[in-house]
Amino acid sequence: MGSFSLMHWLVFGAVAIVVLGGGRFSNLMGDVAKGIKSFKKGMAEEDEVVPPVSKPAVRLQQQPPLDPNPDRSLHPMQDDRPHN
């Protein structure tokens, strides 16, 4: 019911050739073939590309400890809230 048989596809192909013309249809199929070839070539080139070697990320244990107050002249602000 929802499937096409081989006969349906042959009739469809014959109608397409008649409507588009033999030369036009072959040019269309040639363009499709060129597109498939360029796609395959692009995929092959992508596989050949070697990813650049990067330095591994620095681990936290290897970093120097952070000083909470690097400027020794700075002091915390005095608490000006009223005392009860």
Summary of the structure (lengths in Angstrom):
residues: 84
radius of gyration: 36.0
end to end distance: 88.1
largest distance: 99.6
contacts: 96
relative contact order: 0.04
helix: 54%
strand: 0%
